[in-house]
């Protein structure tokens, strides 16, 4: 069974480049995962405020999870970002 969960995030950015924002989005998607086979996609990305020193974004993520094929559970933030160690299998 495929389960879909939507998550809304408000992101305040004081400075940085587009590349920094893209890297941050990849990290946010990684942190949203709970299981190895979760698929996280950005379904909405809206700039809600833009002042001289600050930008605010509203981000909606969708996590798609096959409940019959979860994969391993992420037990730490490091596993979410860098994957599992070879001897964890």
C-alpha positions as CSV (number, residue, x, y, z in Angstrom):
1,X,0.0,0.0,0.0
2,X,1.3,3.4,-0.9
3,X,1.0,6.1,1.8
4,X,1.4,9.8,1.1
5,X,2.1,12.4,3.8
6,X,2.4,16.1,3.2
7,X,4.6,18.3,5.4
8,X,4.6,22.1,5.4
9,X,7.7,24.0,6.3
10,X,8.3,27.8,6.7
11,X,11.9,28.7,5.9
12,X,13.5,32.0,6.9
13,X,16.6,32.9,4.9
14,X,18.8,35.9,5.8
15,X,21.4,35.5,3.1
16,X,22.9,33.0,0.7
17,X,22.9,32.1,-3.0
18,X,20.5,30.0,-5.1
19,X,23.0,27.1,-4.8
20,X,22.9,27.4,-1.0
21,X,19.1,27.2,-1.1
22,X,19.2,24.2,-3.4
23,X,21.6,22.4,-1.0
24,X,19.4,23.3,1.9
25,X,16.3,21.9,0.1
26,X,18.2,18.6,-0.5
27,X,19.0,18.4,3.3
28,X,15.4,19.2,4.2
29,X,14.2,16.4,1.9
30,X,16.7,14.0,3.5
31,X,15.7,14.9,7.0
32,X,12.1,14.3,6.2
33,X,12.6,10.7,5.4
34,X,12.0,8.1,8.1
35,X,12.6,4.9,6.1
36,X,15.2,4.0,3.5
37,X,12.8,3.7,0.6
38,X,10.8,6.9,1.3
39,X,10.5,9.2,-1.7
40,X,10.3,12.9,-0.8
41,X,9.3,15.5,-3.4
42,X,8.7,19.2,-3.3
43,X,5.1,19.9,-4.4
44,X,5.0,23.6,-3.6
45,X,7.7,26.3,-3.1
46,X,6.5,29.8,-2.6
47,X,8.3,33.0,-1.6
48,X,5.9,34.6,0.9
49,X,8.1,37.5,2.1
50,X,11.0,39.4,0.6
51,X,12.5,42.3,2.5
52,X,15.9,43.8,2.2
53,X,17.6,41.3,4.6
54,X,15.2,38.4,4.8
55,X,13.3,36.1,2.5
56,X,10.6,33.7,3.8
57,X,9.5,30.6,1.8
58,X,6.6,28.2,2.3
59,X,7.6,24.7,1.2
60,X,5.2,21.7,0.9
61,X,6.8,18.3,0.8
62,X,5.2,15.0,0.0
63,X,6.6,11.8,1.3
64,X,5.6,8.7,-0.6
65,X,6.0,5.4,1.4
66,X,5.3,1.9,0.3
67,X,4.2,0.3,3.6
68,X,5.0,-3.2,2.2
69,X,8.6,-2.2,1.3
70,X,9.8,0.3,3.9
71,X,13.5,-0.6,3.9
72,X,15.6,0.2,7.0
73,X,14.5,2.7,9.6
74,X,16.8,5.7,10.0
75,X,17.9,5.8,13.5
76,X,20.0,9.0,13.3
77,X,20.3,12.2,11.3
78,X,23.7,11.0,10.0
79,X,22.1,8.0,8.4
80,X,19.5,10.2,6.7
81,X,22.2,12.4,5.2
82,X,25.0,9.9,4.5
83,X,23.3,6.6,4.3
84,X,23.9,3.4,6.2
85,X,27.3,1.9,7.0
86,X,28.1,-1.3,5.1
87,X,28.0,-3.5,8.2
88,X,24.5,-2.2,9.1
89,X,22.9,-4.5,6.5
